[in-house]
Amino acid sequence: MVRQLKSISQNVLVLTTASIALFFFSCKKDMTDQQSLSALNNSSSGTAQPAAIGVTGPKGVCYVEVNSNDIRNVGNYTLTTGEQLFDIGIIFAANINYNTTTQTAQLYFNTQVTNVLSNKTTYIQPLQSKGIKVLLSILGNHQGAGFCNFTSKASAQAFAQQLSNAVTTYGLDGIDFDDEYADYGTNSTGQPNDSSFVFLVSALRQLMPDKIISFYYYGPAASRLSYGGVTVGSKVNYSWNAIYGTYSVPNVPGLTAANLGPAAVDIQSTSSSTAASLATQTVSNNYGIYLYYNLPNTDAHTWLTSVSNALYGKATVYNGGGATTGVNFYQDINYGGTATAAIPKGNYTLAQLQAYGFVNDWASSVKIPSGWTVTMYANDNFTGTSWTLTSSKTNFTTLSPNANDVVTSVKIQ
């Protein structure tokens, strides 16, 4: 199954460039584009590779749905011999939005993605200190803007500049392209064309010669990988299968087996036996990537061991203390009973809180890091009676009105 949960618009944080006024979805293609593509083809060909983290075998690439899960969990898993299980962690996901006024593509971050990026010392740098590369995935947002309907090199370059700016600003290791949910044609935008994706990755490679560019092999972009003698495979580092629970080699000319991931698994829905079988095929056929999706906040080391044994001949160990900064709710007063995982800054509906082990109308006390503010709501979606706390609280019955066993949604700042 293709992943279901996507990053949908909530709050806006946009990176723009001086070239934002460039016309994006025009009806006619710039006649100089194909001529100038040869110059782009002479730029770096995407050969920069992240170093393996101390173990022989396929690199582990893991998408994390940061709307509901903590990206730092990527760093919580090691092999029994101490090496990190995951080589690359991907923040899922930012969006390519469409500005109907300027008719341009805009890079967009929702609340949870904004939180991760803005607090890079908390969420990104700890992973990088362990040797894990951190990428930002970009996908459509139902507005007609996508990777495949830029109609000039200039418009593709303008969006590439926004991506490069984000990588620089937030200290990221690269960009991942996921051509889903664009809804091409919405807002009178154009349909996919053959040059767009090639223009985009070529421009981004020029701007980021030493960073990682990866391609989630799916959508219209998967059939538009060559234009004017230039291949997407000559510009990106990696590509992987997008259908979870299956084994299918991405057809990306220019990439070798070491840069391809035919196996894709959803940690929360693919069976451990299937995941292990796909791992065995990956090793047997000498492919260099194994793709994981949907890493939860809870301990998944038993499931992951089925994969790591097949990939490396070693079990996986969970080091659950890796993501300790956050708010912890407790079932009983005085921090007693069951506790949630550490919840990072952000706005959380009940469904999002449940991913951290929170239960509706259940909490009786809370631990809050120094300097943080927690606003609790009696109803879902930040409605009903609210309580604002700036320090830990041992007993919700002492709040006015009584907040014991009534909290349903939360804002953490």
C-alpha positions in Angstrom: 0.0 0.0 0.0 1.2 3.5 -0.7 1.4 5.5 2.5 -2.0 7.0 3.6 -1.2 9.8 6.1 0.0 12.9 4.4 1.1 16.3 5.5 -1.9 18.5 5.0 -2.0 22.3 5.3 -2.3 23.7 8.8 -0.1 26.7 9.5 2.2 28.4 7.0 6.0 28.9 7.1 7.3 29.7 3.6 10.8 30.2 2.2 10.9 32.5 -0.8 13.5 33.8 -3.1 14.0 36.9 -5.1 12.9 35.0 -8.2 9.5 34.2 -6.7 7.7 36.3 -9.3 8.9 34.1 -12.1 5.9 32.7 -14.0 5.4 29.1 -13.0 2.6 27.4 -14.8 2.7 29.1 -18.2 1.2 27.5 -21.3 4.3 27.9 -23.4 7.7 26.4 -22.8 10.8 28.6 -22.8 12.5 27.9 -26.2 15.9 28.2 -24.5 15.3 25.5 -22.0 16.5 22.5 -24.0 19.6 24.4 -25.1 20.5 25.4 -21.5 20.0 21.9 -20.2 23.3 20.8 -21.6 25.0 23.3 -19.3 23.2 21.7 -16.3 24.3 18.3 -17.5 27.9 19.4 -17.0 27.3 20.1 -13.3 27.8 17.6 -10.4 26.2 14.3 -11.3 25.0 13.4 -7.8 27.8 11.1 -6.9 28.2 12.4 -3.3 27.3 9.5 -1.0 26.6 9.4 2.8 29.1 7.2 4.6 27.8 3.9 5.9 27.5 3.8 9.6 30.0 1.1 10.4 28.3 -2.0 9.1 28.5 -3.9 5.9 25.2 -4.2 4.1 22.3 -2.2 2.6 21.7 1.3 4.1 18.6 1.7 6.1 16.4 4.6 5.1 13.5 5.5 7.3 10.5 7.9 6.8 9.0 9.3 10.0 5.5 10.9 10.0 6.4 13.9 12.2 2.7 14.9 12.5 2.4 12.1 15.0 5.9 10.6 15.7 9.2 11.9 16.9 12.0 12.0 14.3 14.6 11.3 17.0 13.3 7.8 17.3 15.5 7.0 14.2 18.5 7.4 16.5 17.1 5.0 19.2 17.9 1.8 17.4 21.3 0.1 17.1 22.6 -3.3 16.2 23.8 -5.5 19.0 27.4 -4.5 18.0 26.6 -0.8 18.5 26.2 0.5 15.0 23.1 2.6 14.2 20.4 0.7 12.4 19.3 3.6 10.2 21.7 5.5 8.0 19.1 8.1 6.7 16.1 9.6 8.5 13.5 11.4 6.5 11.3 14.1 7.9 7.9 13.4 6.4 6.8 15.8 5.0 6.9 19.3 3.7 4.8 20.4 0.8 4.9 22.0 -2.6 2.0 24.5 -2.5 0.7 26.8 -5.2 0.3 30.6 -4.8 -2.6 31.5 -7.0 -1.7 35.2 -6.9 1.8 35.0 -8.1 1.2 31.6 -9.9 4.4 30.2 -8.3 5.4 27.1 -6.4 5.9 27.7 -2.6 7.7 25.5 -0.1 5.3 24.9 2.8 5.8 23.5 6.3 2.9 22.6 8.6 3.0 23.0 12.4 4.8 19.8 13.2 7.4 20.1 10.4 8.0 23.7 11.4 8.6 22.6 15.0 11.2 20.0 13.9 13.1 22.4 11.6 12.9 25.4 13.9 14.3 23.3 16.7 17.1 21.7 14.8 19.4 21.5 17.8 16.8 19.3 19.5 15.6 17.2 16.6 18.1 17.2 13.8 21.6 17.6 15.2 21.4 14.7 17.7 20.8 12.3 14.8 23.6 13.8 12.8 25.9 13.5 15.7 25.3 9.7 15.5 26.2 9.7 11.8 22.6 9.6 10.6 21.8 11.8 7.6 18.6 13.8 7.8 16.5 14.6 4.7 13.4 16.6 4.2 10.7 15.0 2.0 8.6 17.2 -0.3 5.3 16.2 -1.7 2.2 17.8 -3.2 -0.7 19.3 -1.3 -3.7 19.1 -3.6 -3.2 22.5 -5.0 -2.0 21.7 -8.5 1.7 22.4 -7.8 4.0 19.5 -8.4 7.5 18.5 -9.6 6.2 17.6 -13.1 4.5 20.8 -14.3 7.2 23.5 -14.2 7.3 24.7 -17.8 10.6 26.6 -17.8 14.0 26.1 -16.4 13.7 29.4 -14.6 10.5 28.4 -12.7 12.1 25.1 -11.7 15.3 26.9 -10.6 13.2 29.2 -8.4 11.7 26.3 -6.5 15.1 24.5 -6.3 16.4 27.6 -4.7 13.8 27.4 -2.0 14.7 23.8 -1.3 18.4 24.6 -1.2 17.7 27.5 1.2 15.8 25.2 3.5 18.7 22.7 3.5 21.1 25.5 4.4 18.9 27.2 7.0 18.0 24.1 8.9 21.3 22.2 8.5 19.8 19.3 6.6 21.6 16.7 4.6 19.4 16.8 1.5 16.0 16.6 -0.1 13.7 13.7 -0.9 11.1 14.0 -3.8 7.7 12.3 -3.5 5.4 13.1 -6.4 2.0 12.4 -4.7 -1.1 14.5 -4.0 -0.2 17.3 -6.5 -3.6 17.1 -8.1 -2.2 18.4 -11.4 -4.6 20.8 -13.1 -6.1 22.2 -9.9 -6.1 26.0 -9.8 -5.7 26.0 -13.6 -2.2 24.6 -13.3 -0.6 22.5 -16.1 -0.4 18.8 -16.5 2.9 16.9 -16.2 5.4 17.5 -18.9 8.7 15.7 -19.8 11.2 18.4 -18.9 10.0 19.6 -15.5 11.4 17.1 -13.1 14.7 16.9 -15.0 15.0 20.7 -14.8 14.2 20.7 -11.1 16.7 18.0 -10.0 19.4 19.4 -12.3 19.0 22.9 -10.8 19.0 21.5 -7.2 22.1 19.4 -7.9 23.9 22.6 -9.1 22.8 24.3 -5.8 23.7 21.3 -3.6 26.6 19.5 -5.2 27.5 17.7 -2.0 24.1 17.0 -0.5 21.8 14.0 -0.9 18.9 14.0 -3.4 16.6 11.0 -3.3 13.5 10.0 -5.3 10.5 8.1 -3.9 9.7 6.1 -7.1 6.1 7.0 -7.6 3.7 9.3 -9.5 4.1 11.1 -12.8 7.8 11.8 -12.1 8.5 8.1 -12.3 7.8 8.0 -16.0 9.6 11.4 -16.8 13.2 10.7 -15.9 14.9 11.8 -19.0 14.9 15.0 -21.1 17.3 16.6 -23.6 19.9 13.9 -23.0 19.9 14.4 -19.2 18.7 11.7 -16.8 17.3 12.2 -13.3 19.5 9.2 -12.3 22.6 11.3 -13.1 21.5 14.0 -10.6 20.0 12.0 -7.7 21.8 9.8 -5.2 19.1 7.2 -4.5 15.7 5.9 -5.5 13.5 3.4 -3.8 10.3 1.4 -4.3 7.1 3.1 -3.0 4.8 0.2 -2.5 5.0 -1.2 1.0 5.2 -4.9 1.5 6.6 -5.4 -2.0 9.8 -5.9 -3.9 10.2 -3.9 -7.1 13.4 -2.4 -8.6 12.9 1.3 -9.5 13.7 1.9 -13.2 15.9 5.0 -12.8 18.6 5.0 -15.6 21.9 6.2 -14.2 21.6 4.6 -10.8 23.4 1.4 -10.0 22.1 -1.4 -7.7 24.0 0.2 -4.8 21.8 3.3 -5.1 18.5 1.5 -5.5 16.0 0.1 -2.9 13.6 -2.5 -4.3 12.2 -3.5 -0.8 9.8 -1.2 1.0 8.1 -1.9 4.3 5.6 -0.2 6.6 6.8 -0.9 10.1 3.3 -0.7 11.5 1.5 -2.8 8.9 3.9 -5.1 7.0 4.3 -8.5 8.7 7.7 -9.2 10.1 8.0 -12.4 8.0 7.4 -10.4 4.8 9.9 -7.7 5.9 12.5 -10.4 6.6 11.9 -12.0 3.2 12.3 -8.7 1.4 15.5 -8.0 3.3 16.9 -11.4 2.3 16.1 -10.6 -1.4 17.8 -7.2 -1.1 21.0 -8.8 0.2 20.9 -11.7 -2.3 20.5 -9.3 -5.3 23.2 -6.9 -4.0 20.9 -3.8 -3.7 22.2 -1.0 -1.5 19.0 0.4 0.1 16.3 -1.0 2.4 13.3 1.3 2.9 11.3 1.6 6.1 8.3 3.8 6.7 6.1 4.7 9.6 8.5 4.4 12.6 6.4 4.7 15.7 7.1 6.3 19.1 6.8 2.9 20.8 9.5 0.2 20.9 9.7 -1.6 17.6 13.0 -3.4 18.1 11.5 -6.9 17.9 10.0 -6.3 14.5 13.1 -4.5 13.3 15.3 -7.5 14.5 13.5 -9.6 11.9 14.9 -7.3 9.2 18.4 -6.6 10.7 19.1 -10.3 11.1 18.4 -10.8 7.4 20.4 -7.6 6.4 23.4 -7.8 8.7 23.1 -11.0 10.7 22.6 -9.0 13.9 19.6 -8.2 16.1 18.3 -4.7 16.8 18.5 -3.0 20.2 16.1 -0.3 21.4 17.8 2.6 23.3 14.6 4.3 24.4 16.3 7.2 26.2 17.2 8.9 22.9 14.2 11.2 22.7 13.9 12.5 26.3 13.1 16.2 25.8 9.3 16.6 25.9 6.2 16.7 27.9 5.1 13.5 29.8 1.5 13.0 30.9 0.7 10.4 33.6 -2.4 8.4 34.3 -2.3 9.1 38.1 -1.4 12.0 40.3 2.2 12.5 41.5 3.5 11.1 38.2 2.1 7.7 38.9 0.7 5.0 36.7 1.2 4.7 33.0 3.1 7.5 31.3 3.2 8.8 27.8 6.3 9.0 25.7 8.0 12.4 25.6 5.8 14.7 23.5 7.8 17.4 21.6 6.5 21.0 21.0 3.6 21.2 18.7 -0.2 21.1 18.5 -1.8 17.7 19.1 -5.4 16.5 18.5 -6.5 13.4 20.4 -5.5 11.2 17.5 -2.0 12.7 17.4 -1.6 12.4 21.2 -2.6 8.7 21.0 0.6 8.0 19.0 2.5 8.9 22.2 0.5 6.6 24.4 -2.0 9.3 25.6 -5.6 8.2 26.4 -8.7 10.4 26.2 -9.9 11.7 29.6 -7.1 9.9 31.4 -4.3 12.2 32.5 -3.9 13.3 36.1 -0.4 14.9 36.2 2.2 16.2 33.8 5.9 16.8 33.7 6.9 19.9 31.7 10.5 20.9 30.7 11.7 24.2 32.1 10.7 27.1 29.9 7.9 25.2 28.1 4.2 26.1 28.1 1.4 23.5 27.9 -2.2 24.4 27.1 -4.6 21.6 27.8 -8.2 21.4 26.4 -11.2 19.5 27.6 -12.3 18.7 24.0 -10.7 17.6 20.8 -9.3 20.1 18.3 -8.4 22.6 21.0 -11.9 23.5 22.1 -13.7 23.5 25.5 -12.3 24.5 28.8 -8.6 25.1 28.8 -5.8 25.2 31.3 -2.3 26.8 30.7 0.6 25.4 32.6 4.2 26.8 32.7 5.6 24.1 35.0 5.0 20.5 36.0 1.8 19.7 37.8 1.5 16.8 40.2 -2.3 16.8 40.6 -4.9 18.0 38.1 -7.7 18.0 40.7 -6.1 21.1 42.2 -6.5 23.1 39.0 -9.5 25.4 38.6 -11.7 24.0 37.2 -10.8 20.4 38.0 -8.8 19.0 35.0 -8.5 15.5 36.2 -9.4 12.9 33.6 -10.8 15.4 31.2 -7.9 16.4 28.9 -8.4 15.6 25.2 -6.1 17.9 23.1 -3.0 19.8 23.9 -0.8 22.7 22.6 2.9 22.5 23.7 5.1 25.6 23.2 
